[in-house]
């Protein structure tokens, strides 16, 4: 198989339920060891937002939330829980669409997504929701440093969330935080087979790696909330930020 | 590694330059054999649109194109080649955005994408463009049947293209045709770890598999225009259609 381009996507199971201030980097390394797929040089470690948010204490109990008049009215229009709408709007810097039960917002970080990324699934107690990490790129840096410290291996880290898409049904995992790897592979200026210079193509590999990892993390994410991507060739980029993916307003045709 | 969830994504290199009426299924099987990764039962074969379009003769020489007054005016506004705009609009059933050099259309199949999927790269002669297959689900069926006939293996086929996304910079590969595998893994109604019934999540695995494959196909797609995804568990779905991904107008918040 010399010269064959191949990557492996390996789910990391057996990570215990995560509590605030857990040492996530260590739990990931230990779980990878335990299942006999220890972390190697150049692995990309993909981690779902949910467990990152939990270690960072980004949880809100809905019954403790005071609801503003605006959120109460919006909740009525959307037929959503008023406390939930309050939390969603508290995480937003603008409302992109609020119609037909859908609340699409721009998060304080600049992501455009449903419900500011506030989520009810895989949290104990029906009344608790998770928020996105305050700074997912920062979270990725901390997890990467910890894994590199524990293993002595050079790795990259990607933090993922599940987003819907305009125009296409269903959800895919995308990246909201990176460390050590650029979210883009820029092909602009490269020549194709026939010498044509590509003017547009910049592959959003951060999002593609996130989607690849979702295929092994699947449904019961709490049981497989992380994955290793092995064999993907990338350049180490110490200053990479997932937030570079956010489309600037002037380029946004669909806002 | 018992119980570890793992998938492999294997690029299929060595496929010769594709001409009209080439036996694509056979070329893929032969190339997979030759690089010592023959197709196995339950493999998912991912094929880029470009080589499918070429076998189907979906090529247009721009200098042969007669330009309508509307296309000429649009081309001037967009600062694009008038013949190219004529071809793009000929493939469209509506214009979604036409602003600042961008022409986002709804293709006759219903995909919303830049330039109706008309593309200049990796075609010989700077003057020739490729169009999307007329019926990508039908193309996937034919390729799948041929591969199953030649190998005796049960496989699924996904045809991919590279799309931009509203709100996020860069491009990802998504699926425009499938055969044998549903483009969705529907998790609605499933319970999470804590018994919470998920109401929304439907993973667009067709798109995620396409994105995973792009990671090994990469830049010089003509050299690695297909990939095998091995180890992903799926149910065979003989009536699956990628076109089910298209968001109906009434659900579309961003049209």
Interface residues (C-beta under 8 A of the other chain):
Chain A: X1 X3 X4 X5 X6 X7 X8 X9 X10 X11 X13 X17 X35 X36 X37 X97 X99 X100 X102 X104 X112 X120 X121 X122 X123 X124 X125 X126 X162 X165 X166 X167 X168 X169 X170 X171 X172 X173 X174 X183 X184 X185 X187 X190 X192 X193 X194 X196 X198 X200 X201 X202 X203 X204 X205 X207 X208 X209 X211 X212 X214 X215 X216 X218 X219 X220 X222 X223 X224 X232 X244 X245 X246 X247 X251 X252 X253 X254 X255
Chain B: X1 X3 X4 X5 X6 X7 X8 X9 X10 X11 X13 X17 X35 X36 X37 X97 X99 X100 X102 X104 X112 X120 X121 X122 X123 X124 X125 X126 X162 X165 X166 X167 X168 X169 X170 X171 X172 X173 X174 X183 X184 X185 X187 X190 X192 X193 X194 X196 X198 X200 X201 X202 X203 X204 X205 X207 X208 X209 X211 X212 X214 X215 X216 X218 X219 X220 X222 X223 X224 X232 X244 X245 X246 X247 X251 X252 X253 X254 X255
